[in-house]
Amino acid sequence: MYTRELLEPRATPLEKGRPVYGTWTGDFKEVDLLDIRRPYRWPLPRWIRDSRIKEWESFDIQNDRFYLGAILANLKMFRFAQVTLYDKESGEKLRYIKAIPFSGWKLPRGLANASVSSRSYGFFFRIHDWLDADTIRVDLDVEATRKRPSFTAHLMYDLGRDKVTPMAVNLGFSGDRCVYAYKAVAAVQGDMVFGGRHISLGAEETSGIFCDFKGFYPYPMQSVWVKGAGFDQEGKRIGFSLGENQTRENHRNNENALWVNGELTPLPPVRITMPGGINSDWIIQDVEGMVDLVFSPRESLRSGFNLILSRTEQETCLGRYHGMLVNAKGEQTQVHNLWGTGEKIYLRV
């Protein structure tokens, strides 16, 4: 069975100007990839190196009725915010996308107590990372237009409730270029107001996945992610996040993980295939016998930008997972009708 060394948290994923690769059980005090001495073969000005670092924070929150997903991304050539709310029973959805040329938002270098926000006419979005208090807070306010209803949310991730063990990784591309990622699955509680309806989300039935990424991503970047969170048939809170990307040595370290009642299990590399296309069943498997899932899309959402020298294509599917996952103790977790998302992303920025 696949195993991976889990390291105690450290101050930074760098040492003497070079990346340190591995998997840790907590966040870093600071992640500043500009401190890498020579990420490229030739010495480059700081502003050029900074332009190659892409970073974002995202979350997926859901209960039996509603799914809410959002992202704040600084891709340097442009930045964007995206919010998706989906009613699983009625099929009603709210989607808001804002793209602004050039860099602007400064995402936190550490998650102990910092925030990032986006404000514009009719739109407010803030993520406050407060891991010193085992908390992540999310605030959203989207005003109504003729085409969409208003939406407001004030939500809180409670990492202390299940004594969640998060995962932080630092993975290598070519040379000393790397990508850092922090992930956690936790109980979420709070309130939403959607089109005048008040929706209360309780921690007993609501789960969320939170992700923080920073990296010298390749040009172009291609990745596929699958994520799900909720409860198994025994009532255990479960969640997983799996990806296929362009990092090297992904058997030794990768971003794949499973959480069962807050307990972390690093998972092996996976292969994600779509034999019938992106809107048909996705097959997610590994060679260790720890991951065997089928994702059946129900709703497909697409977005993209083409700004002369940059281009993005994002295809997001909402749907259900079936199958099996194995934790570090060798125990099987049966996945049945677990709601989640699948994403296929192409970035040339």
NORHU-V560936 format. One record per backbone hydrogen bond with DSSP energy under -1.0 kcal/mol. CO is the residue of the C=O (numbers start at 1). NH is the residue of the N-H. If there is no record, write none. Layout:
co->{CO;CO}
nh->{NH;NH}
//
This chain:
co->{7;11;13;15;17;18;22;23;24;32;33;45;46;47;50;54;55;56;57;58;59;60;61;62;65;66;67;68;69;70;71;72;73;74;75;77;78;79;80;81;82;83;84;85;86;87;92;94;96;98;100;109;111;112;114;116;118;120;122;123;124;125;126;127;128;129;130;130;131;134;135;136;137;138;139;140;141;142;148;150;151;152;153;154;155;156;157;159;167;168;169;170;171;172;174;177;178;179;180;181;182;183;184;186;187;189;190;191;192;193;194;197;199;201;202;202;206;207;208;209;210;211;212;213;214;215;215;221;223;224;225;226;227;228;230;232;236;237;238;239;240;241;242;244;249;256;257;258;259;260;262;263;265;271;273;274;277;282;283;284;285;290;291;292;293;294;295;296;299;301;303;305;307;310;311;312;313;314;315;316;317;318;318;319;320;321;322;323;324;325;327;331;333;335;338;339;340;341;342;343;344;345;346;347;348}
nh->{25;30;20;18;37;15;170;7;168;35;36;49;50;51;53;215;74;213;72;211;70;209;68;207;88;63;86;61;84;59;82;57;80;55;77;102;75;100;73;98;71;96;69;94;67;91;87;85;83;81;79;31;131;132;129;127;125;123;143;120;141;118;139;116;137;114;133;135;134;159;130;157;128;155;126;153;124;151;145;195;142;193;140;191;138;189;136;164;183;24;181;22;179;248;177;173;216;171;214;169;212;167;210;208;158;156;201;154;199;152;197;194;192;190;205;206;188;62;186;60;184;58;182;56;180;54;217;347;345;244;343;242;341;240;238;235;232;261;230;259;228;257;226;224;253;267;241;265;239;263;165;260;258;285;283;277;280;295;273;293;271;326;286;324;284;322;282;320;318;316;314;312;309;307;348;305;346;303;344;301;342;298;299;340;296;338;294;335;292;333;330;327;325;323;321;229;319;227;317;225;315;223;313;221;311}
//
